[in-house]
Amino acid sequence: MSVQYRTAALALLLVAGATASMIVGRYPLSLADLGHHLGLWAMEGTDPKQAELVRTLLLEVRLPRILAAICVGASLSVSGTAFQAMFINPLVSPGLLGVLAGASFGAAAGMILSTRWLVVQASTFAFGLLAVCIALAMARAYRGDRLLLLVLSGVVVSAMFTALLSVIKYLADPYNQLPAITYWLMGGFSLVTRETMTVMMPLMLLGTGTIISLSGYLNVLTMGDEEARALGVRVTALRTALILAATLVSSLTVVVGGIIGWVGLIIPHVGRMIVGPDNRILLPFSALLGALYLLLVDNISRLVFPVEIPLGILTSLLGIPVFAVALRLGRGGWN
Amino acid sequence: MNARRSAGASLLLLALLLLAPGWSRAADIVDMTGRSVTIPDRSTKIFCASPPTLYLLYALDSTLAAGLNFPFTEKEKVHLRPDFVNLPVLGGWFGQGRTPNLESVMAAKPDFILAWYWHQTAANDVIEKTAQTLGVPLVYVRLDTLEQYVKAFEFLGRILHREERGKALADASRRILADVAPVVAAIPESEKVSVYYAQGPDGLKTECDTSVHAELINLAGGRNIRSCAARDSFGMEAVSIEEVVFGNPEVILAKERRFSELARTNPVWSHVRAVRDGKVMDIPAYPFNWFDRPPSFMRILGLCWLTNLLYPDRFPRDMVAQTRDFYRLFLDVELDENQALTVLGR
């Protein structure tokens, strides 16, 4: 099967998965109710209260959550793929330059200092960006191997924000604020609202779209800076643009669902096993794969247990069998 | 003229028909924080966002609870109504995991969500918005002091049409408060018993005398050896063993059994008067703690217990009988004498 077919199949699977997810949930809702609500067929004895409830359930509870899972999954795997290609290193994940550490700190600081969730979201986003900007500035301050310096600055900035996060946790009221911070950082979509997704989704699509549109250049970058320059690519400008786009979407994933690990590191590898290393195909494929994976995991989180299980736990635990299956089935080759 | 009158009459009738379901279904109430909330007039199912409100509702009418915040242990189940402990666990927003699944909450079809208004935080903000999205009204109660528990019983009784039950609970609470108050007022400052409240497995976490967590010590006429201004609303102030030895309390209230066992065997603790005199007391905790953490109306019985413990001569009460009465009225469970003694830790 050619890679185009595989991508198309995956896209179809995602659409089917999203549709199926709208139908299932812990609130028992029959297909008849759904079809009636969607205007597919008319039913006798319409109860306006029931219709209102179905509307809330579908549009306010399920849809934002499904969109969140899809967008966050796609964002994390696209930025992970881009980072792995850019740094020519298979162990790199979107958090490399400190964006997740910065965003975590921002979220925690917001929860301590403000009583408004909007402020928490803004602070999460701002500190994620700030962390990466500090890392970029530090890497520029010294002349030498660009990639190595970026990685090193990223490690330093991550350490700094992790330490600052610990300070916040240490100072937080352990009865109320500390658990709120801890559980938020475990990730989850249980409180995603329609308003949040209305703002976040276009931004995330913009970021992932930017990265995917630069996938051809990304292929050149994987050959190394010297070769890329020789081919006439403005390496620094290109890399900065890619890093900023990846940072934007990674930061937004924390705003929407807290820290969701694993997806950004392993999904790109699984994608590479299936369709090979060409970023022009790999990036959109990873996006679909990450979206489908997170959608599946979030469905398990909201369907299997009466109370929510933090998503960060499930992505890692369920990811291991997925990874094993991918290893077994992978045909695309690593490099 | 006639036609117009009949048209008017039919319009009136139509208006009545339209309004009738409305007024029988909805009631505007003002909750304990002064917010106006519209709830169904006959509420039959309530989702409690955290344990303090769930316990409050249990006392008023346990059949109204939509679900539990967390499963009860076997030891707690003994002292609760069986139909209550078998309710589904829906979780709650009280910062200990068990985040509720929104659809599970919707499927339980609660008439409103009952929450304790304590701190306004960013995490609460998003929960309030979520309740709004789900279209479930949110009613706040205030439960910071014992007085507010009394008011909360009356408030819940009023909005749930359980006025008599609410009044009975409030009156019983007031009786205990009024029983204790004059006795405590008559105790001269010099004769006040010094108390240390030991939390944590090592017993070295305590509460300031001004903290609401240690409110009962002051109300029972004790003198908290830890005199300070609370750092924050959470408390759990760390102290060193030296401070406890220096403070030399006459009574130690132990939150954890592990600590009371440690205090009896550890040579360092033997320098404290309370340990030497055998006055390290385990705080009764079944089904809910009588003192604090989580705070609940059981504090009202806790006040009676603590005053009796500190001043057996000034406040002689048959605690077994008091406990049995309280459990019968508030928890709707019958304890025999041995069970009451076990609860009291004797």
Interface residues (C-beta under 8 A of the other chain):
Chain A: G25 R26 Y27 P28 E52 L53 T56 L57 E60 V61 R62 G110 M111 S114 T115 R116 W117 V119 V120 D173 P174 Y175 N176 Q177 L178 P179 A180 Y183 W184 G188 S190 L191 T193 R194 R302 F305 P306 V307 E308 P310
Chain B: P88 V89 L90 G91 G95 Q96 G97 R98 T99 P100 N101 L102 E103 S104 M106 A107 W118 H119 Q120 T121 A122 A123 N124 D125 V126 I127 K129 T130 T133 L134 G135 D232 S233 F234 M236
